[in-house]
Amino acid sequence: MAESVYQRVLGDDFARLDLRLRRYFGMPPEGAVGVGRGVYDEAGPVGVGGRLLKPLLTWMAWQRILFPEHGEGIAFTVVNRPDVRRGTLSAQRTFEFEGVRRVMEDTMLVRRGRLRDRLGRTRWLEVDLVPEVVDGGLRMTSRGLRVRLGFVALPLPRLARVTLDERSDPDGVHQRVDVRLSAPLLGEFFRYAGIFSYDYRLLR
């Protein structure tokens, strides 16, 4: 059976994840996608940094990377689509703000044993992620950041840091995610955190 990008990078540590997270970060059955639905307690720009970066976040919303809206109790959906032939995992996250729908897109792949995430409509922004199993949950932190121009990837200064924590909820049904973005001088400027359920859906 094919392995997910997370299984390939984590190796034996993948078995240390809680069962619910192994289902989420594992490989869906052939002909299926993974679908999660839930509510974010909070989503969008935060703090002074979030206010200062709002014009950039507005442009990034068009790129399907981030967005300028902020809200609480935001319904969301995530769809994970593996491509066994290419060895990738593409995700689409939809945020239902009042009066506007925002979408984030990315594709995960493994290069030289490392997890790499390509973001946006055309996957032009690339970030290396380092996953670590912590008390049955998964923590990922960003390292390198690059702009992709065709087959060329140009390294960028360390403009932002991404931290993701995902863990099972004590209710035994849901899982929790907490994603934070921070930047030098500005501190934390973007966050989304909430709870959701996840299952597989067969494609017709």
JONORRA-V632017 format. One record per residue. N is the residue number from 1. RES is the residue in three letters. PHI is phi in degrees with one decimal (999 if undefined). D_LAST is the distance of its C-alpha to the last C-alpha in whole Angstrom. Layout:
N/RES/PHI/D_LAST ; N/RES/PHI/D_LAST
//
This chain:
1/MET/999/21 ; 2/ALA/-64.4/21 ; 3/GLU/-103.8/23 ; 4/SER/-74.0/22 ; 5/VAL/-60.7/24 ; 6/TYR/-70.5/26 ; 7/GLN/-61.1/27 ; 8/ARG/-67.2/28 ; 9/VAL/-83.2/30 ; 10/LEU/-77.8/31 ; 11/GLY/61.9/32 ; 12/ASP/-63.1/34 ; 13/ASP/-65.5/34 ; 14/PHE/-57.8/30 ; 15/ALA/-67.8/31 ; 16/ARG/-82.4/33 ; 17/LEU/-70.1/31 ; 18/ASP/-57.3/30 ; 19/LEU/-54.3/27 ; 20/ARG/-63.0/25 ; 21/LEU/-75.2/26 ; 22/ARG/-63.7/25 ; 23/ARG/-67.7/21 ; 24/TYR/-70.1/21 ; 25/PHE/-89.5/23 ; 26/GLY/-84.2/21 ; 27/MET/-95.8/18 ; 28/PRO/-61.5/15 ; 29/PRO/-59.2/14 ; 30/GLU/-56.5/12 ; 31/GLY/82.2/8 ; 32/ALA/-126.3/9 ; 33/VAL/-121.2/11 ; 34/GLY/-97.0/14 ; 35/VAL/-127.7/15 ; 36/GLY/-118.1/18 ; 37/ARG/-135.6/20 ; 38/GLY/-174.5/24 ; 39/VAL/-135.4/27 ; 40/TYR/-88.5/30 ; 41/ASP/-60.9/33 ; 42/GLU/-150.9/34 ; 43/ALA/-151.8/32 ; 44/GLY/127.0/34 ; 45/PRO/-67.8/38 ; 46/VAL/-135.2/40 ; 47/GLY/67.5/44 ; 48/VAL/-62.3/46 ; 49/GLY/-59.3/44 ; 50/GLY/-62.6/41 ; 51/ARG/-69.4/44 ; 52/LEU/-66.1/45 ; 53/LEU/-93.3/42 ; 54/LYS/-57.6/40 ; 55/PRO/-59.5/41 ; 56/LEU/-65.8/39 ; 57/LEU/-66.0/36 ; 58/THR/-63.7/36 ; 59/TRP/-66.0/35 ; 60/MET/-69.8/33 ; 61/ALA/-64.6/31 ; 62/TRP/-63.8/30 ; 63/GLN/-79.9/29 ; 64/ARG/62.9/27 ; 65/ILE/-114.8/29 ; 66/LEU/-135.9/31 ; 67/PHE/-158.2/32 ; 68/PRO/-90.9/35 ; 69/GLU/-72.2/35 ; 70/HIS/-131.1/36 ; 71/GLY/-160.0/35 ; 72/GLU/-123.7/35 ; 73/GLY/64.8/32 ; 74/ILE/-92.5/29 ; 75/ALA/-68.0/26 ; 76/PHE/-146.4/23 ; 77/THR/-134.5/20 ; 78/VAL/-125.2/19 ; 79/VAL/-122.4/15 ; 80/ASN/-103.2/16 ; 81/ARG/-120.8/14 ; 82/PRO/-79.0/16 ; 83/ASP/-122.4/16 ; 84/VAL/-62.9/18 ; 85/ARG/-62.9/19 ; 86/ARG/-88.0/21 ; 87/GLY/70.8/22 ; 88/THR/-122.2/21 ; 89/LEU/-134.7/19 ; 90/SER/-103.4/19 ; 91/ALA/-130.0/19 ; 92/GLN/-127.8/19 ; 93/ARG/-111.9/21 ; 94/THR/-115.6/22 ; 95/PHE/-112.8/25 ; 96/GLU/-100.3/26 ; 97/PHE/-78.4/30 ; 98/GLU/-65.7/32 ; 99/GLY/86.6/31 ; 100/VAL/-154.1/29 ; 101/ARG/-109.2/26 ; 102/ARG/-114.8/26 ; 103/VAL/-127.0/24 ; 104/MET/-118.7/24 ; 105/GLU/-128.4/23 ; 106/ASP/-158.7/23 ; 107/THR/-133.2/22 ; 108/MET/-94.1/24 ; 109/LEU/-149.9/25 ; 110/VAL/-115.2/28 ; 111/ARG/-131.7/31 ; 112/ARG/53.8/34 ; 113/GLY/77.2/33 ; 114/ARG/-115.0/33 ; 115/LEU/-84.6/30 ; 116/ARG/-125.7/30 ; 117/ASP/-119.2/28 ; 118/ARG/-109.3/27 ; 119/LEU/-110.5/27 ; 120/GLY/96.3/27 ; 121/ARG/-53.8/25 ; 122/THR/-106.6/26 ; 123/ARG/57.5/27 ; 124/TRP/-84.6/31 ; 125/LEU/-103.2/32 ; 126/GLU/-126.0/32 ; 127/VAL/-135.9/33 ; 128/ASP/-88.0/34 ; 129/LEU/-120.8/33 ; 130/VAL/-110.2/35 ; 131/PRO/-87.7/33 ; 132/GLU/-148.0/35 ; 133/VAL/-84.3/34 ; 134/VAL/-129.3/37 ; 135/ASP/51.3/37 ; 136/GLY/84.1/34 ; 137/GLY/-103.9/32 ; 138/LEU/-116.6/32 ; 139/ARG/-117.0/34 ; 140/MET/-127.3/33 ; 141/THR/-125.4/36 ; 142/SER/-84.5/36 ; 143/ARG/-125.2/38 ; 144/GLY/-73.3/38 ; 145/LEU/-131.9/37 ; 146/ARG/-141.5/37 ; 147/VAL/-104.9/36 ; 148/ARG/-97.3/34 ; 149/LEU/-121.7/35 ; 150/GLY/66.6/33 ; 151/PHE/-92.6/34 ; 152/VAL/-103.8/37 ; 153/ALA/-115.9/37 ; 154/LEU/-100.0/40 ; 155/PRO/-66.1/41 ; 156/LEU/-111.5/41 ; 157/PRO/-60.6/44 ; 158/ARG/-76.2/43 ; 159/LEU/-80.9/42 ; 160/ALA/-151.4/40 ; 161/ARG/-125.3/39 ; 162/VAL/-111.2/36 ; 163/THR/-128.2/36 ; 164/LEU/-121.4/32 ; 165/ASP/-124.0/33 ; 166/GLU/-129.7/30 ; 167/ARG/-151.5/31 ; 168/SER/-74.2/30 ; 169/ASP/-83.2/31 ; 170/PRO/-59.8/34 ; 171/ASP/-71.0/32 ; 172/GLY/77.7/30 ; 173/VAL/-116.8/26 ; 174/HIS/-109.3/26 ; 175/GLN/-133.1/27 ; 176/ARG/-114.6/29 ; 177/VAL/-129.5/29 ; 178/ASP/-140.7/32 ; 179/VAL/-115.7/32 ; 180/ARG/-130.2/36 ; 181/LEU/-116.1/37 ; 182/SER/-136.1/41 ; 183/ALA/-141.1/43 ; 184/PRO/-55.5/47 ; 185/LEU/74.4/49 ; 186/LEU/-85.8/47 ; 187/GLY/73.4/45 ; 188/GLU/-69.0/42 ; 189/PHE/-126.3/40 ; 190/PHE/-154.7/37 ; 191/ARG/-154.5/35 ; 192/TYR/-141.6/32 ; 193/ALA/-149.6/32 ; 194/GLY/-179.0/30 ; 195/ILE/-129.9/28 ; 196/PHE/-156.5/24 ; 197/SER/-106.7/22 ; 198/TYR/-143.8/19 ; 199/ASP/-152.9/16 ; 200/TYR/-96.5/13 ; 201/ARG/-130.9/9 ; 202/LEU/-73.1/6 ; 203/LEU/-84.8/4 ; 204/ARG/-99.5/0
//
